[in-house]
Amino acid sequence: MQKAQVLDKSGKVTSEIELPKEVFAYPVKAHLLYEAAISYLANQRRGTAATKTRAEVSGSNRKPWRQKGTGRARAGATRSPLWRHGGTTFGPRPKDYTYELPKEAKKNALKSAIAAKHAEQRLLILDDLKLAAAKTKGAADLLKGLNVDSGLIVDGLDNANLFVSVRNIPKVKAVDWKFVNIHDVLNYAWLVISRQAFESLMEKLK
């Protein structure tokens, strides 16, 4: 069974942890990663873009002038798309962009992404990620000590100081281990995770 080093906050090795083969022996499937990322982004779309049709714009249905004899072009209503302030033809309408993958496919995509991070040596497992205070400087010093310039930080929501401290650091995001998604894992160069969160996440993915 593969093993990974567990580090302290300064980047020194303190112990080792076994990597479950159910996750880290899973092959990196590029197309599965692509499908999962597209699904995640599609599900973030609100789909509320809309324009008014001639039935919805304000105005009268009364014929503006008689059909013949005025010298002007014939017109049936001021709400026609041909008129200024008229309705829009074939404009955007509210739409549901949801694109769901099967649960097993989503789980396998996340396995694939985490396995790829480990293969690239961009997975860091720390003893803990607790900070003494909710200050950006503390989080910035921690990441600097680990040489992480772009990272997804994973821990439990009970570590409130961490989540508050990293929110103003560019190219860094902190998430609870229950909400780790394929897009964030691929979007950041490093995956930094506490030992406790790692073990919980692995149990979920087995």
N, C-alpha and C positions, 0 to 999 in steps of 0.2 A: 504494500500500500504506500502511495506517495505521502510525503510529509512536507510541511511548510514551517518556516521559522516564525516564531512569535517575538515581536519587538517591544521594547519599552518606548516611551515618548521621545527619547533621544536617538532612536534608531538602532540601539544595541540589542543583540539577540539574547533573549532570556530563556526560551524553551522551544519546543517543537510541538506541532499539532498534526494529527493524521487527517489527510484529505480523503473524503469518501469517494470511492471509485464511481458511485452512481452519478456524481456530478463531474468530477475531474477526468474521468475516462470517457466522458461523452464527447463525440467528435464535434469539431467546429463546423457548423453548416451555414455557409454564407447566405444561401437563399432563405433559410429559416430566420436568420437574424434580420434580413431585409424585410420579410413579411411582418415580423413582430414589430419592427420599428415603424413601418408604414401604418400598421394597425393602431399603434399608440398615438401617432401624430394625427391620424384621421379622427380618433375619438376625442381629441382635444378641440376640434373645430366646433364652433357654436352653431354654425349653419343658419344664422339669423338674417343674412343679407336679403333685402327685398326691395322691389320698386312697385309703385302703384300702377295698376292697369286702368283702362278707361272706365271700368266699373267702380273704381275706388277714388279717383281724383275728384276734387270739388268742381262743380259746374253744372250747367243745365242740360237736360236732354232735348230741349226745345230746338227746333230747326232755326238757325240764326237768320236766314232770309229765304225767300221763296226760291223754288228750284230754277225757274227760268225768268229771263227778262231784266236782271239787274246788271248783267255784264261781268259779274264775278263768278269764280269757280263754284260749282255746286258743293254744298256742305250740309251734313245731317246733324252734327252736334259739335259743341265747342270742346268736348272732352276727347275728340279724335286724336290719335297719336300724331297726326300730321300738324296739329296746332301746338303753339306755345302753351305750356302748362297742361297739355293733354297727357293722356296715359302713355305708359311705356309698353312697347311691343316686345314680347319674349325676354323681359328683364329677369333678373335673379329672383327666386322665390325661396322661402324657408325650406331647408333640406336637412335630412338626417344623414350625416357622413359616417356614422358608426360602422366600423369594419372589424368584426370580432373574429378572433382565431379560436380554435378549440383549446380548452384549458390545458390539455397535455402538450399541445404545440407551444403555447406560451411558456409553460414550465421548461420544456426542452430548449427553447430559445434562450432563456435566462441561464440555464446550465451551460449552454454553448458559449455565451458571452463571458461568464465567469471563468470557464476553462481557458478561454482565449486570453483573458487578462493574466491568468497564472502562467500560461505558456510564454507570454511576453515579459514576464517578471515585473508586472505592474500591479500585483496584488499584495497589499501590506496588511498583515494581521497584527494588531496591537493588544497588549495586555488589557489596557482600558483607554478610553478617550475622555475621561473626566477632567474638567478644568476647574480651577479654584474659584474663578469668578467669570461672570458673563462679559468678557472684554474681547474685542477684536484682536488686540495685541497678543493675548495668550494663544488664540487659535492660529494667528499668523506665525508666531514663533514655533509652535508645534509643527506646522506644515513646512516651515523653513528647515527645521531640524531633520525632517524626513525627505527633503528635496522634492517636495510635491508642489508643482506650480498649477496643476489643473487636476482636481480630484473630486470624486464622489465619496463623501464621508458617511459611513453607515453605523448607526448605533440605535439604542432604544430611546423613545420619546422622554423617558424619565431623566435623561441627561440634558436638562433644559439649557444649562450654561453653554454646551457645545452648539446647540441649534441657534441660539441667539448670537454667539460669537462669530460664526462663519458667514452669517447672512450678508455682510457688507464686503466680503472678500471676493474679488472677481474670479471667475472660472472655478469656483468651489461651491458645492452644494451638499447640505446634510439632509439625510432622510432616515426615517425609521426603517428597521430591517424588514418590517412587514410590507412596506410600500416600495421596495426596490423594483425598478422596472428596466426593461431592456434598453430603452432609449437613453436613460441616464448612464447606464453602465458603458454604453458605446460612446456617449457624448463627452466623457471626461477621460483624460489620459490615465489617471490612477484610480484604483479602487482601494480605499482605506477603510478598514472595518475592525471593530473591537472583537475580542475573542468571544465574548458572550453573544454578540449579535451574529457572528460567523456561525457559531454552533447552532443557534436558533434557525438561521437561514438554511443551513445545510439540512437540518431535520425536516424543514418544510419542503425542500426540493428533492428529497430522496424518493 
